Amino acid sequence: MRLRNVTGSREVIAESRYVVPEDSLHDMPGKWHALFGNQQPIHLEIGMGKGKFIHTMAMEHPEINYLGIEKYSTVLLRAVQKMEAMELPNLKFLRMDAEEITQVFGPGEVDRIYLNFSDPWPKDRHAKRRLPSKEFLARYDQILAKDGWIEFKTDNRALFDFAVEELQPAGWKAKVVTYDLHADPALMEGNVMTEYEEKFSAMGNPICKYVICR
Ligand code: SAM
């Protein structure tokens, strides 16, 4: 998801009070609870796109602090605009590449990670860039609390099969694996649809999901 030619998106992002300043991110490990001014659990969405999922989650769960990570300011701009329409005290955004995540969060500082419809990077030589790859799982392992977990949804079966195969070598266990989330009433309880989930499920694509822990 890359929106091109959004004039001034970098400047808007830099000035937004909803976005954690980029030049302070590497000073943030250990300071996220202080930023929110409370000790509530911290949940991340990595690759949040325009922020529909995380904005809805933050609205529905004021007892959780949410952080949305997005690589491109042109995309992040849409999430910022949503916050301008409805401000939420428990939601902030970070414009960064998730590859740097261990430099931005301290050990065990994050309680849950959501990966929603991550880019598939279909070429084998780009496998390390896939957000559910073992390389990324090793990064998540450093920042996630001992009893924390990761939830991943996608309609891309090849990416999902890859993600499931990465678990054992990386030392993770599946608590839930489904190849048709929307057909499972128990798993659908409390499910918040992402923008891509709405689009692809409307086209008839089954949605795969896993929940994993160590
Ligand atoms: N999660 C949203 C959804 O389900 O509707 C958006 C899905 S979109 C296919 C994937 C998003 O992840 C894009 O906006 C992309 O820029 C972002 N992304 C991909 N790799 C990333 C990375 N390494 N760090 C941060 N964001 C990333």
Boltz pocket constraint, residues with backbone or C-beta under 6 A from the ligand:
constraints:
  - pocket:
      binder: B
      contacts: [[A, 1], [A, 2], [A, 46], [A, 47], [A, 48], [A, 49], [A, 50], [A, 69], [A, 70], [A, 71], [A, 72], [A, 75], [A, 96], [A, 97], [A, 98], [A, 99], [A, 115], [A, 116], [A, 117], [A, 118], [A, 119], [A, 129], [A, 194], [A, 195], [A, 196], [A, 197]]
      max_distance: 6.0
